[in-house]
Amino acid sequence: MAFLIGVGFGFVAWFLMRYLVAGIFTVDQNERAVKTIFGRAERLPESSLEDPYAEYLRPDERDRYRYPQVRVIPPGGPYFKWPWERVYKVSVATQTMNMALDLETPSANHNGSVLEAVTKDQLNTGLTGQIRYRVSERNLYAYLFGVKQPIIHVMGYFISILRERIANFEAPAARAAGISQNPDAAVVTGVSINDLRKNLRDLNELMDRECLSSSARYGVILDASLITSIDPPGEVESALAAINTAHNQVSSDISLAQASADQKIVQSRRAVEIETLKAQAEVEPLKALAAQMGLLKAHGPNALAAYVRNVRLRLYGEADRVIMEVKE
């Protein structure tokens, strides 16, 4: 009997330790948790389509990516779960990944170092860069239960959009309009690798806008894409370098010519201003003298003759020799 009682107490102690004490859990600060009961997550009345991030889905995708909202366990604790319940913890911290990394085939893309893509002029370019992503706390159902391997899906989704955009990328309209107005830029018109290199920021921003729906699709938010370099094949690198060198030389010569012409125009304008000021300086005394003569004439007919006589006498006093006309 004592043996049976001991076995009973041992079973009770084992049950308490195995299913009660072990059922206590906590959630870290950078984690969120979802609890399932018999494999079913605790759901809320709303669906994922009622959340703001669903507006980036196309109309034909809304029914396909309709997910239930689940009850999210915030950081803290301790929390308790029964043996028939299971807790899924997910890190919501921002993570960084090489965009060339293939999680299913690590040896692909030159061992995850360079991602290849084809431009619109059929150049096979190599891309390097990173993407930043984090799990969407507002769509944990899609991340945990909607997709088997969400990160792989998101990487494939990102790479497919990136390759499609590179294959059809054109310089922004305003910049393209500026190029068409400059004949010296014709040497680089239509060379897509140059457009891509000069507009990496625009390409990154375009990718950010295109990937806004990833949160509604897979429960993963793409914070930013950081494409750092685009390199053409080795056999065309020298040709592109020669094209760019010629374009830079032509642009430099035209800039120097424009600067020289602008300088000459400025010098001409200053010369005209100087001559105008000289003419004004010569005219002003004559105007003042004419005004003075007018005042003298106003004082009587003899005042002007007296003024002329006094001026003539002063000139005679200063002259060393005077030649006068004698009337016969």
C-alpha positions as protocol buffer text, in pm:
chain_id: "A"
residue {
  index: 1
  type: MET
  ca { x: 0 y: 0 z: 0 }
}
residue {
  index: 2
  type: ALA
  ca { x: 280 y: 242 z: 89 }
}
residue {
  index: 3
  type: PHE
  ca { x: 440 y: 163 z: -244 }
}
residue {
  index: 4
  type: LEU
  ca { x: 122 y: 249 z: -431 }
}
residue {
  index: 5
  type: ILE
  ca { x: 87 y: 574 z: -235 }
}
residue {
  index: 6
  type: GLY
  ca { x: 446 y: 663 z: -319 }
}
residue {
  index: 7
  type: VAL
  ca { x: 384 y: 588 z: -686 }
}
residue {
  index: 8
  type: GLY
  ca { x: 71 y: 805 z: -675 }
}
residue {
  index: 9
  type: PHE
  ca { x: 257 y: 1098 z: -515 }
}
residue {
  index: 10
  type: GLY
  ca { x: 537 y: 1058 z: -767 }
}
residue {
  index: 11
  type: PHE
  ca { x: 293 y: 1064 z: -1057 }
}
residue {
  index: 12
  type: VAL
  ca { x: 122 y: 1374 z: -917 }
}
residue {
  index: 13
  type: ALA
  ca { x: 460 y: 1546 z: -870 }
}
residue {
  index: 14
  type: TRP
  ca { x: 567 y: 1449 z: -1222 }
}
residue {
  index: 15
  type: PHE
  ca { x: 236 y: 1573 z: -1367 }
}
residue {
  index: 16
  type: LEU
  ca { x: 266 y: 1906 z: -1185 }
}
residue {
  index: 17
  type: MET
  ca { x: 624 y: 1958 z: -1299 }
}
residue {
  index: 18
  type: ARG
  ca { x: 561 y: 1838 z: -1654 }
}
residue {
  index: 19
  type: TYR
  ca { x: 234 y: 2014 z: -1734 }
}
residue {
  index: 20
  type: LEU
  ca { x: 186 y: 2294 z: -1480 }
}
residue {
  index: 21
  type: VAL
  ca { x: 527 y: 2435 z: -1393 }
}
residue {
  index: 22
  type: ALA
  ca { x: 653 y: 2375 z: -1748 }
}
residue {
  index: 23
  type: GLY
  ca { x: 343 y: 2557 z: -1876 }
}
residue {
  index: 24
  type: ILE
  ca { x: 470 y: 2892 z: -1745 }
}
residue {
  index: 25
  type: PHE
  ca { x: 640 y: 3103 z: -2010 }
}
residue {
  index: 26
  type: THR
  ca { x: 751 y: 3461 z: -2076 }
}
residue {
  index: 27
  type: VAL
  ca { x: 781 y: 3675 z: -2388 }
}
residue {
  index: 28
  type: ASP
  ca { x: 1095 y: 3883 z: -2449 }
}
residue {
  index: 29
  type: GLN
  ca { x: 1087 y: 4252 z: -2532 }
}
residue {
  index: 30
  type: ASN
  ca { x: 1157 y: 4202 z: -2904 }
}
residue {
  index: 31
  type: GLU
  ca { x: 919 y: 3905 z: -2934 }
}
residue {
  index: 32
  type: ARG
  ca { x: 548 y: 3852 z: -2983 }
}
residue {
  index: 33
  type: ALA
  ca { x: 364 y: 3527 z: -2920 }
}
residue {
  index: 34
  type: VAL
  ca { x: 53 y: 3352 z: -3048 }
}
residue {
  index: 35
  type: LYS
  ca { x: -115 y: 3068 z: -2858 }
}
residue {
  index: 36
  type: THR
  ca { x: -306 y: 2785 z: -3022 }
}
residue {
  index: 37
  type: ILE
  ca { x: -563 y: 2558 z: -2858 }
}
residue {
  index: 38
  type: PHE
  ca { x: -569 y: 2212 z: -3013 }
}
residue {
  index: 39
  type: GLY
  ca { x: -387 y: 2361 z: -3312 }
}
residue {
  index: 40
  type: ARG
  ca { x: -626 y: 2655 z: -3363 }
}
residue {
  index: 41
  type: ALA
  ca { x: -503 y: 3008 z: -3293 }
}
residue {
  index: 42
  type: GLU
  ca { x: -706 y: 3241 z: -3076 }
}
residue {
  index: 43
  type: ARG
  ca { x: -879 y: 3458 z: -3332 }
}
residue {
  index: 44
  type: LEU
  ca { x: -1033 y: 3805 z: -3328 }
}
residue {
  index: 45
  type: PRO
  ca { x: -1352 y: 3907 z: -3513 }
}
residue {
  index: 46
  type: GLU
  ca { x: -1162 y: 4123 z: -3766 }
}
residue {
  index: 47
  type: SER
  ca { x: -983 y: 4001 z: -4078 }
}
residue {
  index: 48
  type: SER
  ca { x: -654 y: 4117 z: -4223 }
}
residue {
  index: 49
  type: LEU
  ca { x: -834 y: 4308 z: -4501 }
}
residue {
  index: 50
  type: GLU
  ca { x: -962 y: 4558 z: -4246 }
}
residue {
  index: 51
  type: ASP
  ca { x: -608 y: 4670 z: -4162 }
}
residue {
  index: 52
  type: PRO
  ca { x: -446 y: 4967 z: -4344 }
}
residue {
  index: 53
  type: TYR
  ca { x: -165 y: 4760 z: -4499 }
}
residue {
  index: 54
  type: ALA
  ca { x: -425 y: 4566 z: -4705 }
}
residue {
  index: 55
  type: GLU
  ca { x: -484 y: 4871 z: -4927 }
}
residue {
  index: 56
  type: TYR
  ca { x: -166 y: 4788 z: -5119 }
}
residue {
  index: 57
  type: LEU
  ca { x: -314 y: 4461 z: -5247 }
}
residue {
  index: 58
  type: ARG
  ca { x: -460 y: 4453 z: -5595 }
}
residue {
  index: 59
  type: PRO
  ca { x: -838 y: 4395 z: -5614 }
}
residue {
  index: 60
  type: ASP
  ca { x: -789 y: 4042 z: -5749 }
}
residue {
  index: 61
  type: GLU
  ca { x: -561 y: 3955 z: -5454 }
}
residue {
  index: 62
  type: ARG
  ca { x: -783 y: 4062 z: -5166 }
}
residue {
  index: 63
  type: ASP
  ca { x: -979 y: 3740 z: -5137 }
}
residue {
  index: 64
  type: ARG
  ca { x: -665 y: 3530 z: -5180 }
}
residue {
  index: 65
  type: TYR
  ca { x: -484 y: 3699 z: -4892 }
}
residue {
  index: 66
  type: ARG
  ca { x: -773 y: 3727 z: -4649 }
}
residue {
  index: 67
  type: TYR
  ca { x: -634 y: 3610 z: -4312 }
}
residue {
  index: 68
  type: PRO
  ca { x: -795 y: 3613 z: -3967 }
}
residue {
  index: 69
  type: GLN
  ca { x: -657 y: 3839 z: -3699 }
}
residue {
  index: 70
  type: VAL
  ca { x: -513 y: 3649 z: -3402 }
}
residue {
  index: 71
  type: ARG
  ca { x: -470 y: 3745 z: -3039 }
}
residue {
  index: 72
  type: VAL
  ca { x: -109 y: 3856 z: -2990 }
}
residue {
  index: 73
  type: ILE
  ca { x: 60 y: 3802 z: -2655 }
}
residue {
  index: 74
  type: PRO
  ca { x: 270 y: 4112 z: -2577 }
}
residue {
  index: 75
  type: PRO
  ca { x: 613 y: 4111 z: -2406 }
}
residue {
  index: 76
  type: GLY
  ca { x: 610 y: 4028 z: -2038 }
}
residue {
  index: 77
  type: GLY
  ca { x: 489 y: 3742 z: -1828 }
}
residue {
  index: 78
  type: PRO
  ca { x: 480 y: 3504 z: -1670 }
}
residue {
  index: 79
  type: TYR
  ca { x: 203 y: 3351 z: -1882 }
}
residue {
  index: 80
  type: PHE
  ca { x: 51 y: 3006 z: -1850 }
}
residue {
  index: 81
  type: LYS
  ca { x: -52 y: 2747 z: -2107 }
}
residue {
  index: 82
  type: TRP
  ca { x: -225 y: 2410 z: -2066 }
}
residue {
  index: 83
  type: PRO
  ca { x: -79 y: 2093 z: -2209 }
}
residue {
  index: 84
  type: TRP
  ca { x: -316 y: 2106 z: -2507 }
}
residue {
  index: 85
  type: GLU
  ca { x: -202 y: 2458 z: -2591 }
}
residue {
  index: 86
  type: ARG
  ca { x: 107 y: 2560 z: -2785 }
}
residue {
  index: 87
  type: VAL
  ca { x: 289 y: 2893 z: -2795 }
}
residue {
  index: 88
  type: TYR
  ca { x: 457 y: 3030 z: -3108 }
}
residue {
  index: 89
  type: LYS
  ca { x: 713 y: 3304 z: -3041 }
}
residue {
  index: 90
  type: VAL
  ca { x: 828 y: 3536 z: -3319 }
}
residue {
  index: 91
  type: SER
  ca { x: 1101 y: 3800 z: -3316 }
}
residue {
  index: 92
  type: VAL
  ca { x: 979 y: 4138 z: -3444 }
}
residue {
  index: 93
  type: ALA
  ca { x: 1325 y: 4297 z: -3450 }
}
residue {
  index: 94
  type: THR
  ca { x: 1450 y: 4438 z: -3782 }
}
residue {
  index: 95
  type: GLN
  ca { x: 1685 y: 4197 z: -3958 }
}
residue {
  index: 96
  type: THR
  ca { x: 1922 y: 4237 z: -4253 }
}
residue {
  index: 97
  type: MET
  ca { x: 1986 y: 3983 z: -4528 }
}
residue {
  index: 98
  type: ASN
  ca { x: 2200 y: 3974 z: -4841 }
}
residue {
  index: 99
  type: MET
  ca { x: 1963 y: 4001 z: -5136 }
}
residue {
  index: 100
  type: ALA
  ca { x: 2165 y: 3738 z: -5328 }
}
residue {
  index: 101
  type: LEU
  ca { x: 2127 y: 3475 z: -5055 }
}
residue {
  index: 102
  type: ASP
  ca { x: 1917 y: 3173 z: -5151 }
}
residue {
  index: 103
  type: LEU
  ca { x: 1806 y: 2997 z: -4831 }
}
residue {
  index: 104
  type: GLU
  ca { x: 1706 y: 2682 z: -5019 }
}
residue {
  index: 105
  type: THR
  ca { x: 2022 y: 2658 z: -5233 }
}
residue {
  index: 106
  type: PRO
  ca { x: 2311 y: 2840 z: -5060 }
}
residue {
  index: 107
  type: SER
  ca { x: 2547 y: 2775 z: -5354 }
}
residue {
  index: 108
  type: ALA
  ca { x: 2322 y: 2968 z: -5596 }
}
residue {
  index: 109
  type: ASN
  ca { x: 2398 y: 3326 z: -5702 }
}
residue {
  index: 110
  type: HIS
  ca { x: 2773 y: 3274 z: -5672 }
}
residue {
  index: 111
  type: ASN
  ca { x: 2739 y: 3137 z: -5318 }
}
residue {
  index: 112
  type: GLY
  ca { x: 2499 y: 3415 z: -5220 }
}
residue {
  index: 113
  type: SER
  ca { x: 2730 y: 3702 z: -5313 }
}
residue {
  index: 114
  type: VAL
  ca { x: 2597 y: 3839 z: -5645 }
}
residue {
  index: 115
  type: LEU
  ca { x: 2243 y: 3840 z: -5784 }
}
residue {
  index: 116
  type: GLU
  ca { x: 2215 y: 3833 z: -6163 }
}
residue {
  index: 117
  type: ALA
  ca { x: 1956 y: 4027 z: -6363 }
}
residue {
  index: 118
  type: VAL
  ca { x: 1908 y: 4118 z: -6729 }
}
residue {
  index: 119
  type: THR
  ca { x: 1864 y: 4481 z: -6837 }
}
residue {
  index: 120
  type: LYS
  ca { x: 1642 y: 4604 z: -7119 }
}
residue {
  index: 121
  type: ASP
  ca { x: 1939 y: 4608 z: -7360 }
}
residue {
  index: 122
  type: GLN
  ca { x: 2018 y: 4242 z: -7283 }
}
residue {
  index: 123
  type: LEU
  ca { x: 2311 y: 4297 z: -7046 }
}
residue {
  index: 124
  type: ASN
  ca { x: 2351 y: 4034 z: -6776 }
}
residue {
  index: 125
  type: THR
  ca { x: 2439 y: 4247 z: -6473 }
}
residue {
  index: 126
  type: GLY
  ca { x: 2545 y: 4154 z: -6123 }
}
residue {
  index: 127
  type: LEU
  ca { x: 2369 y: 4315 z: -5825 }
}
residue {
  index: 128
  type: THR
  ca { x: 2493 y: 4344 z: -5470 }
}
residue {
  index: 129
  type: GLY
  ca { x: 2304 y: 4481 z: -5175 }
}
residue {
  index: 130
  type: GLN
  ca { x: 2088 y: 4404 z: -4874 }
}
residue {
  index: 131
  type: ILE
  ca { x: 1727 y: 4415 z: -4765 }
}
residue {
  index: 132
  type: ARG
  ca { x: 1593 y: 4500 z: -4421 }
}
residue {
  index: 133
  type: TYR
  ca { x: 1279 y: 4329 z: -4303 }
}
residue {
  index: 134
  type: ARG
  ca { x: 1078 y: 4255 z: -3990 }
}
residue {
  index: 135
  type: VAL
  ca { x: 780 y: 4042 z: -3902 }
}
residue {
  index: 136
  type: SER
  ca { x: 449 y: 4226 z: -3908 }
}
residue {
  index: 137
  type: GLU
  ca { x: 290 y: 4217 z: -3564 }
}
residue {
  index: 138
  type: ARG
  ca { x: -48 y: 4298 z: -3721 }
}
residue {
  index: 139
  type: ASN
  ca { x: -48 y: 3996 z: -3951 }
}
residue {
  index: 140
  type: LEU
  ca { x: 112 y: 3714 z: -3753 }
}
residue {
  index: 141
  type: TYR
  ca { x: -137 y: 3460 z: -3887 }
}
residue {
  index: 142
  type: ALA
  ca { x: 4 y: 3497 z: -4238 }
}
residue {
  index: 143
  type: TYR
  ca { x: 361 y: 3459 z: -4110 }
}
residue {
  index: 144
  type: LEU
  ca { x: 298 y: 3161 z: -3882 }
}
residue {
  index: 145
  type: PHE
  ca { x: 24 y: 2970 z: -4059 }
}
residue {
  index: 146
  type: GLY
  ca { x: -36 y: 3122 z: -4405 }
}
residue {
  index: 147
  type: VAL
  ca { x: 303 y: 3039 z: -4559 }
}
residue {
  index: 148
  type: LYS
  ca { x: 525 y: 2745 z: -4475 }
}
residue {
  index: 149
  type: GLN
  ca { x: 853 y: 2934 z: -4521 }
}
residue {
  index: 150
  type: PRO
  ca { x: 765 y: 3306 z: -4529 }
}
residue {
  index: 151
  type: ILE
  ca { x: 1121 y: 3443 z: -4555 }
}
residue {
  index: 152
  type: ILE
  ca { x: 1191 y: 3229 z: -4862 }
}
residue {
  index: 153
  type: HIS
  ca { x: 863 y: 3345 z: -5017 }
}
residue {
  index: 154
  type: VAL
  ca { x: 943 y: 3709 z: -4944 }
}
residue {
  index: 155
  type: MET
  ca { x: 1293 y: 3681 z: -5091 }
}
residue {
  index: 156
  type: GLY
  ca { x: 1155 y: 3517 z: -5405 }
}
residue {
  index: 157
  type: TYR
  ca { x: 885 y: 3785 z: -5428 }
}
residue {
  index: 158
  type: PHE
  ca { x: 1142 y: 4064 z: -5388 }
}
residue {
  index: 159
  type: ILE
  ca { x: 1387 y: 3919 z: -5641 }
}
residue {
  index: 160
  type: SER
  ca { x: 1116 y: 3861 z: -5903 }
}
residue {
  index: 161
  type: ILE
  ca { x: 1001 y: 4223 z: -5875 }
}
residue {
  index: 162
  type: LEU
  ca { x: 1360 y: 4350 z: -5880 }
}
residue {
  index: 163
  type: ARG
  ca { x: 1447 y: 4158 z: -6196 }
}
residue {
  index: 164
  type: GLU
  ca { x: 1128 y: 4274 z: -6368 }
}
residue {
  index: 165
  type: ARG
  ca { x: 1197 y: 4638 z: -6279 }
}
residue {
  index: 166
  type: ILE
  ca { x: 1559 y: 4621 z: -6396 }
}
residue {
  index: 167
  type: ALA
  ca { x: 1449 y: 4463 z: -6724 }
}
residue {
  index: 168
  type: ASN
  ca { x: 1215 y: 4761 z: -6786 }
}
residue {
  index: 169
  type: PHE
  ca { x: 1392 y: 5041 z: -6597 }
}
residue {
  index: 170
  type: GLU
  ca { x: 1408 y: 5385 z: -6757 }
}
residue {
  index: 171
  type: ALA
  ca { x: 1547 y: 5709 z: -6620 }
}
residue {
  index: 172
  type: PRO
  ca { x: 1291 y: 5941 z: -6455 }
}
residue {
  index: 173
  type: ALA
  ca { x: 1091 y: 6151 z: -6700 }
}
residue {
  index: 174
  type: ALA
  ca { x: 1235 y: 6485 z: -6590 }
}
residue {
  index: 175
  type: ARG
  ca { x: 1591 y: 6363 z: -6613 }
}
residue {
  index: 176
  type: ALA
  ca { x: 1527 y: 6195 z: -6947 }
}
residue {
  index: 177
  type: ALA
  ca { x: 1381 y: 6521 z: -7078 }
}
residue {
  index: 178
  type: GLY
  ca { x: 1697 y: 6699 z: -6971 }
}
residue {
  index: 179
  type: ILE
  ca { x: 1913 y: 6444 z: -7153 }
}
residue {
  index: 180
  type: SER
  ca { x: 1714 y: 6480 z: -7474 }
}
residue {
  index: 181
  type: GLN
  ca { x: 1778 y: 6855 z: -7471 }
}
residue {
  index: 182
  type: ASN
  ca { x: 2156 y: 6808 z: -7453 }
}
residue {
  index: 183
  type: PRO
  ca { x: 2302 y: 6670 z: -7777 }
}
residue {
  index: 184
  type: ASP
  ca { x: 2628 y: 6581 z: -7601 }
}
residue {
  index: 185
  type: ALA
  ca { x: 2444 y: 6326 z: -7389 }
}
residue {
  index: 186
  type: ALA
  ca { x: 2341 y: 6119 z: -7689 }
}
residue {
  index: 187
  type: VAL
  ca { x: 2634 y: 5883 z: -7639 }
}
residue {
  index: 188
  type: VAL
  ca { x: 2480 y: 5740 z: -7324 }
}
residue {
  index: 189
  type: THR
  ca { x: 2114 y: 5749 z: -7427 }
}
residue {
  index: 190
  type: GLY
  ca { x: 1964 y: 5401 z: -7431 }
}
residue {
  index: 191
  type: VAL
  ca { x: 2244 y: 5239 z: -7228 }
}
residue {
  index: 192
  type: SER
  ca { x: 2036 y: 5104 z: -6939 }
}
residue {
  index: 193
  type: ILE
  ca { x: 2332 y: 5011 z: -6718 }
}
residue {
  index: 194
  type: ASN
  ca { x: 2427 y: 5380 z: -6703 }
}
residue {
  index: 195
  type: ASP
  ca { x: 2068 y: 5475 z: -6616 }
}
residue {
  index: 196
  type: LEU
  ca { x: 2062 y: 5215 z: -6341 }
}
residue {
  index: 197
  type: ARG
  ca { x: 2393 y: 5324 z: -6193 }
}
residue {
  index: 198
  type: LYS
  ca { x: 2296 y: 5692 z: -6191 }
}
residue {
  index: 199
  type: ASN
  ca { x: 1952 y: 5623 z: -6045 }
}
residue {
  index: 200
  type: LEU
  ca { x: 2018 y: 5368 z: -5771 }
}
residue {
  index: 201
  type: ARG
  ca { x: 1825 y: 5579 z: -5522 }
}
residue {
  index: 202
  type: ASP
  ca { x: 1521 y: 5593 z: -5752 }
}
residue {
  index: 203
  type: LEU
  ca { x: 1544 y: 5216 z: -5804 }
}
residue {
  index: 204
  type: ASN
  ca { x: 1558 y: 5152 z: -5427 }
}
residue {
  index: 205
  type: GLU
  ca { x: 1259 y: 5379 z: -5369 }
}
residue {
  index: 206
  type: LEU
  ca { x: 1069 y: 5207 z: -5649 }
}
residue {
  index: 207
  type: MET
  ca { x: 1136 y: 4867 z: -5489 }
}
residue {
  index: 208
  type: ASP
  ca { x: 1017 y: 4997 z: -5152 }
}
residue {
  index: 209
  type: ARG
  ca { x: 687 y: 5106 z: -5306 }
}
residue {
  index: 210
  type: GLU
  ca { x: 643 y: 4783 z: -5502 }
}
residue {
  index: 211
  type: CYS
  ca { x: 696 y: 4568 z: -5191 }
}
residue {
  index: 212
  type: LEU
  ca { x: 447 y: 4746 z: -4963 }
}
residue {
  index: 213
  type: SER
  ca { x: 201 y: 4459 z: -5010 }
}
residue {
  index: 214
  type: SER
  ca { x: 442 y: 4199 z: -4864 }
}
residue {
  index: 215
  type: SER
  ca { x: 299 y: 4262 z: -4517 }
}
residue {
  index: 216
  type: ALA
  ca { x: -51 y: 4169 z: -4634 }
}
residue {
  index: 217
  type: ARG
  ca { x: 77 y: 3875 z: -4840 }
}
residue {
  index: 218
  type: TYR
  ca { x: 324 y: 3705 z: -4607 }
}
residue {
  index: 219
  type: GLY
  ca { x: 323 y: 3898 z: -4279 }
}
residue {
  index: 220
  type: VAL
  ca { x: 672 y: 4038 z: -4343 }
}
residue {
  index: 221
  type: ILE
  ca { x: 742 y: 4411 z: -4376 }
}
residue {
  index: 222
  type: LEU
  ca { x: 1026 y: 4508 z: -4610 }
}
residue {
  index: 223
  type: ASP
  ca { x: 1168 y: 4818 z: -4444 }
}
residue {
  index: 224
  type: ALA
  ca { x: 1416 y: 4907 z: -4717 }
}
residue {
  index: 225
  type: SER
  ca { x: 1609 y: 4771 z: -5011 }
}
residue {
  index: 226
  type: LEU
  ca { x: 1972 y: 4881 z: -5030 }
}
residue {
  index: 227
  type: ILE
  ca { x: 2110 y: 4805 z: -5376 }
}
residue {
  index: 228
  type: THR
  ca { x: 2470 y: 4919 z: -5347 }
}
residue {
  index: 229
  type: SER
  ca { x: 2622 y: 4838 z: -5688 }
}
residue {
  index: 230
  type: ILE
  ca { x: 2532 y: 4720 z: -6038 }
}
residue {
  index: 231
  type: ASP
  ca { x: 2817 y: 4571 z: -6238 }
}
residue {
  index: 232
  type: PRO
  ca { x: 2802 y: 4474 z: -6607 }
}
residue {
  index: 233
  type: PRO
  ca { x: 2974 y: 4166 z: -6750 }
}
residue {
  index: 234
  type: GLY
  ca { x: 3352 y: 4187 z: -6780 }
}
residue {
  index: 235
  type: GLU
  ca { x: 3348 y: 4172 z: -7160 }
}
residue {
  index: 236
  type: VAL
  ca { x: 3144 y: 4496 z: -7186 }
}
residue {
  index: 237
  type: GLU
  ca { x: 3293 y: 4681 z: -6890 }
}
residue {
  index: 238
  type: SER
  ca { x: 3576 y: 4827 z: -7100 }
}
residue {
  index: 239
  type: ALA
  ca { x: 3333 y: 4935 z: -7374 }
}
residue {
  index: 240
  type: LEU
  ca { x: 3107 y: 5108 z: -7122 }
}
residue {
  index: 241
  type: ALA
  ca { x: 3409 y: 5273 z: -6962 }
}
residue {
  index: 242
  type: ALA
  ca { x: 3515 y: 5407 z: -7303 }
}
residue {
  index: 243
  type: ILE
  ca { x: 3164 y: 5538 z: -7371 }
}
residue {
  index: 244
  type: ASN
  ca { x: 3147 y: 5708 z: -7033 }
}
residue {
  index: 245
  type: THR
  ca { x: 3497 y: 5854 z: -7078 }
}
residue {
  index: 246
  type: ALA
  ca { x: 3404 y: 5999 z: -7417 }
}
residue {
  index: 247
  type: HIS
  ca { x: 3081 y: 6139 z: -7277 }
}
residue {
  index: 248
  type: ASN
  ca { x: 3264 y: 6296 z: -6983 }
}
residue {
  index: 249
  type: GLN
  ca { x: 3523 y: 6451 z: -7217 }
}
residue {
  index: 250
  type: VAL
  ca { x: 3256 y: 6598 z: -7444 }
}
residue {
  index: 251
  type: SER
  ca { x: 3061 y: 6727 z: -7144 }
}
residue {
  index: 252
  type: SER
  ca { x: 3380 y: 6883 z: -7004 }
}
residue {
  index: 253
  type: ASP
  ca { x: 3462 y: 7057 z: -7335 }
}
residue {
  index: 254
  type: ILE
  ca { x: 3109 y: 7192 z: -7368 }
}
residue {
  index: 255
  type: SER
  ca { x: 3113 y: 7314 z: -7008 }
}
residue {
  index: 256
  type: LEU
  ca { x: 3445 y: 7493 z: -7066 }
}
residue {
  index: 257
  type: ALA
  ca { x: 3311 y: 7653 z: -7384 }
}
residue {
  index: 258
  type: GLN
  ca { x: 2995 y: 7766 z: -7208 }
}
residue {
  index: 259
  type: ALA
  ca { x: 3199 y: 7906 z: -6919 }
}
residue {
  index: 260
  type: SER
  ca { x: 3425 y: 8097 z: -7162 }
}
residue {
  index: 261
  type: ALA
  ca { x: 3124 y: 8235 z: -7351 }
}
residue {
  index: 262
  type: ASP
  ca { x: 2957 y: 8339 z: -7026 }
}
residue {
  index: 263
  type: GLN
  ca { x: 3277 y: 8511 z: -6914 }
}
residue {
  index: 264
  type: LYS
  ca { x: 3302 y: 8706 z: -7241 }
}
residue {
  index: 265
  type: ILE
  ca { x: 2939 y: 8809 z: -7216 }
}
residue {
  index: 266
  type: VAL
  ca { x: 2995 y: 8937 z: -6862 }
}
residue {
  index: 267
  type: GLN
  ca { x: 3308 y: 9126 z: -6969 }
}
residue {
  index: 268
  type: SER
  ca { x: 3119 y: 9284 z: -7259 }
}
residue {
  index: 269
  type: ARG
  ca { x: 2840 y: 9394 z: -7031 }
}
residue {
  index: 270
  type: ARG
  ca { x: 3089 y: 9552 z: -6791 }
}
residue {
  index: 271
  type: ALA
  ca { x: 3267 y: 9731 z: -7077 }
}
residue {
  index: 272
  type: VAL
  ca { x: 2935 y: 9876 z: -7198 }
}
residue {
  index: 273
  type: GLU
  ca { x: 2855 y: 9990 z: -6844 }
}
residue {
  index: 274
  type: ILE
  ca { x: 3197 y: 10157 z: -6809 }
}
residue {
  index: 275
  type: GLU
  ca { x: 3167 y: 10343 z: -7142 }
}
residue {
  index: 276
  type: THR
  ca { x: 2815 y: 10449 z: -7054 }
}
residue {
  index: 277
  type: LEU
  ca { x: 2937 y: 10592 z: -6724 }
}
residue {
  index: 278
  type: LYS
  ca { x: 3221 y: 10777 z: -6903 }
}
residue {
  index: 279
  type: ALA
  ca { x: 2976 y: 10931 z: -7149 }
}
residue {
  index: 280
  type: GLN
  ca { x: 2751 y: 11036 z: -6865 }
}
residue {
  index: 281
  type: ALA
  ca { x: 3051 y: 11190 z: -6687 }
}
residue {
  index: 282
  type: GLU
  ca { x: 3129 y: 11401 z: -6996 }
}
residue {
  index: 283
  type: VAL
  ca { x: 2770 y: 11504 z: -7053 }
}
residue {
  index: 284
  type: GLU
  ca { x: 2694 y: 11616 z: -6699 }
}
residue {
  index: 285
  type: PRO
  ca { x: 2931 y: 11920 z: -6698 }
}
residue {
  index: 286
  type: LEU
  ca { x: 2784 y: 12032 z: -7030 }
}
residue {
  index: 287
  type: LYS
  ca { x: 2435 y: 12006 z: -6885 }
}
residue {
  index: 288
  type: ALA
  ca { x: 2541 y: 12204 z: -6581 }
}
residue {
  index: 289
  type: LEU
  ca { x: 2704 y: 12471 z: -6801 }
}
residue {
  index: 290
  type: ALA
  ca { x: 2391 y: 12496 z: -7014 }
}
residue {
  index: 291
  type: ALA
  ca { x: 2179 y: 12540 z: -6703 }
}
residue {
  index: 292
  type: GLN
  ca { x: 2415 y: 12810 z: -6578 }
}
residue {
  index: 293
  type: MET
  ca { x: 2397 y: 12992 z: -6913 }
}
residue {
  index: 294
  type: GLY
  ca { x: 2022 y: 12982 z: -6898 }
}
residue {
  index: 295
  type: LEU
  ca { x: 2026 y: 13145 z: -6554 }
}
residue {
  index: 296
  type: LEU
  ca { x: 2264 y: 13418 z: -6674 }
}
residue {
  index: 297
  type: LYS
  ca { x: 2048 y: 13490 z: -6976 }
}
residue {
  index: 298
  type: ALA
  ca { x: 1749 y: 13525 z: -6749 }
}
residue {
  index: 299
  type: HIS
  ca { x: 1920 y: 13818 z: -6568 }
}
residue {
  index: 300
  type: GLY
  ca { x: 1934 y: 14034 z: -6882 }
}
residue {
  index: 301
  type: PRO
  ca { x: 2075 y: 14040 z: -7235 }
}
residue {
  index: 302
  type: ASN
  ca { x: 2409 y: 14189 z: -7121 }
}
residue {
  index: 303
  type: ALA
  ca { x: 2475 y: 13930 z: -6846 }
}
residue {
  index: 304
  type: LEU
  ca { x: 2564 y: 13653 z: -7091 }
}
residue {
  index: 305
  type: ALA
  ca { x: 2800 y: 13881 z: -7288 }
}
residue {
  index: 306
  type: ALA
  ca { x: 2972 y: 13988 z: -6964 }
}
residue {
  index: 307
  type: TYR
  ca { x: 3016 y: 13623 z: -6863 }
}
residue {
  index: 308
  type: VAL
  ca { x: 3169 y: 13536 z: -7201 }
}
residue {
  index: 309
  type: ARG
  ca { x: 3405 y: 13838 z: -7174 }
}
residue {
  index: 310
  type: ASN
  ca { x: 3519 y: 13736 z: -6823 }
}
residue {
  index: 311
  type: VAL
  ca { x: 3585 y: 13380 z: -6934 }
}
residue {
  index: 312
  type: ARG
  ca { x: 3780 y: 13509 z: -7235 }
}
residue {
  index: 313
  type: LEU
  ca { x: 3990 y: 13737 z: -7017 }
}
residue {
  index: 314
  type: ARG
  ca { x: 4072 y: 13450 z: -6780 }
}
residue {
  index: 315
  type: LEU
  ca { x: 4183 y: 13238 z: -7073 }
}
residue {
  index: 316
  type: TYR
  ca { x: 4398 y: 13526 z: -7205 }
}
residue {
  index: 317
  type: GLY
  ca { x: 4562 y: 13551 z: -6865 }
}
residue {
  index: 318
  type: GLU
  ca { x: 4655 y: 13185 z: -6864 }
}
residue {
  index: 319
  type: ALA
  ca { x: 4774 y: 13170 z: -7227 }
}
residue {
  index: 320
  type: ASP
  ca { x: 5138 y: 13236 z: -7327 }
}
residue {
  index: 321
  type: ARG
  ca { x: 5049 y: 13336 z: -7683 }
}
residue {
  index: 322
  type: VAL
  ca { x: 4727 y: 13457 z: -7843 }
}
residue {
  index: 323
  type: ILE
  ca { x: 4651 y: 13454 z: -8213 }
}
residue {
  index: 324
  type: MET
  ca { x: 4374 y: 13690 z: -8304 }
}
residue {
  index: 325
  type: GLU
  ca { x: 4193 y: 13739 z: -8634 }
}
residue {
  index: 326
  type: VAL
  ca { x: 4218 y: 14090 z: -8775 }
}
residue {
  index: 327
  type: LYS
  ca { x: 3942 y: 14218 z: -8995 }
}
residue {
  index: 328
  type: GLU
  ca { x: 4060 y: 14415 z: -9300 }
}
